[in-house]
Amino acid sequence: MNLAQAIVGAPGARQRRAIAKAITLLESTRGDHRAQADELLTELLPHTGKAFRLGISGVPGVGKSTFIEALGLYLIAQGHRVAVLAIDPSSTVSGGSILGDKTRMEHLSVHAQAYIRPSPSSGTLGGVAAKTRESMLVCEAAGYDVVIVETVGVGQSETAVAGMTDMFVLMQLPNAGDDLQAIKKGVMELADLVVINKADLDPDAATRARAQITSALRILGQHGNPDHAHHDATLWHPQVLQLSALKVQGVEAFWQAVGEFRRLQEAGGRLQSRRKHQALAWMWERIDSGLKRAFRQAPAVKALLPQLTNEVEHGLLAASTAARRLLDAMHEGTRGGPSAN
Amino acid sequence: MNLAQAIVGAPGARQRRAIAKAITLLESTRGDHRAQADELLTELLPHTGKAFRLGISGVPGVGKSTFIEALGLYLIAQGHRVAVLAIDPSSTVSGGSILGDKTRMEHLSVHAQAYIRPSPSSGTLGGVAAKTRESMLVCEAAGYDVVIVETVGVGQSETAVAGMTDMFVLMQLPNAGDDLQAIKKGVMELADLVVINKADLDPDAATRARAQITSALRILGQHGNPDHAHHDATLWHPQVLQLSALKVQGVEAFWQAVGEFRRLQEAGGRLQSRRKHQALAWMWERIDSGLKRAFRQAPAVKALLPQLTNEVEHGLLAASTAARRLLDAMHEGTRGGPSAN
């Protein structure tokens, strides 16, 4: 039976196996698998795009799993089907993975209306992100109408998640300084919504954190992102919510805020333009990544790189001269003749 | 007479003309000029590296020119020779340039011991930065022992300047929120020293700003940059100074702080490792830029790109599939045969 048909077909064990098989195919590095995966994606694409894509980021310990479990079960009770994917760049080093331990979401992970997939555990961040985007499309084609992409606050993974979701949520603890870290990493700026978790443990600290983050969002919004411009009632202004994932307090208010965001984004045509922009950015990111890989694998480059690197490090060769020599060498090697420039 | 010899030769009108000629050559886009420029750089390189490279960044109106004029004249009085270069990405759009109006530094610009060069007014930020780096090497070979690279707070230009200098100074106004903007842009994190200018206009605001920035630097330094680690007496901790460039107050204290930073960096071997790291990063940045240019100029890519872009935008083709097709097309076009993958 055709894999694409099984994916877009009726929910159940067969669909679930087909999804798993498709994602394994997407994550394979074999050339023939890659060709099959491309074919599959092209078949599935007309069935994608109807889900709401929700990104959730936060440092380890902030309570992401607890929150996603509570949110996922709430959404399923409302009639949704929920897929949860993860991007964890550190798993490519450790071999481990967030979500790898499914007991972290013990009820959601066994639910028939949920699909949970851990982070790919090999590849660069760009590669991991690409596989997760593609897995997201598979889940959408299978009719999951809420796709949650989770990431820990490591490196550039938040940017990758914000770049593939309709709404990006930052989870924070009510600790002083956490907001500055998020601002520094450029993550606060990406947030459509900030959630302060564990607000029940220290209500005063949570209130202070909320005031600080609200003020920071206002100041950050004054420059830069035109989406945050004022005097336009159709525009969303980033909000700060307090909740307790453990006590399942605030989940409904959270989903209401998501709904309001979604309504404004769709009404303003910004949902579609955000997705277009994301798809093109993704294409260019993959192109850049492919160009770099081809460069590093070119025999002429492999032969020259160690020596030129050494000369640049020791100040014997200008870096820009070394770059030009390497580029010329690659083009000569590829063309089998002298370089045009 | 040989250009390189004139540059490393005695200071004076001839040297000044040779520098100008060399920089014009570096900024040329003609292929034969580029080859000559590479030759020249290789000749000059053994004479470079002895200057202290100081980066200064700040938003328009912060008083950079006034400060650099005051600092430059102070340094010349101490026996230094001072070169001032600029990176202004906006000049590539407007055709204008910071430093273009030399009357902004009316005394420094006419001084025999100073060399001032405006920002290259064409090219990408990467290209502009590369030319400025090369110009910096020319100035060093000519015996300028303090090279100041100035930039306005636009786009990624601060990162470029921090990536080519030994010390990166951020100029701020004593306004609430300015520090958050700098943190957001990742510039605060790059700063080895923060200067609050116009401190005399509102001493209370300046004191508040200093306390806020000091606190932010401390919090930001707790994570990330190992150079900011504590419990090591040879390590520099980013400082915050108040000054008034207009009244020439605080310039000497500024230069003392620079000297202390330089002493610690040299003693710890960090100056050399920073420069090595910068040179390699520059090489890779130029390689990436060259790869992208070659991709965009490839006939097969030019032929396919509009259609594939359109299909990706409209959700008819997965972005990663489009990327692979374009990369394959480029390689086939170059090799004159079918792609290996």
Interface residues (C-beta under 8 A of the other chain):
Chain A: G31 R34 D38 L41 T42 L45 T48 G49 A130 R133 E134 L137 G177 L180 Q181 I183 K184 G186 M188 E189 A216 I219 L220 Q222 H223 G224 R275 K276 A279 L280 W282 M283 W284 R286 I287 D288 G290 L291 K292 A294 F295 L308 T309 V312 E313 G315 L316 L317 A318 A319 S320 T321 A322 A323 R324 L326 L327 H331 T334 R335 N341
Chain B: G31 R34 D38 L41 T42 L45 T48 G49 A130 R133 E134 L137 G177 L180 Q181 I183 K184 G186 M188 E189 A216 I219 L220 Q222 H223 G224 R275 K276 A279 L280 W282 M283 W284 R286 I287 D288 G290 L291 K292 A294 F295 L308 T309 V312 E313 G315 L316 L317 A318 A319 S320 T321 A322 A323 R324 L326 L327 H331 T334 R335 N341
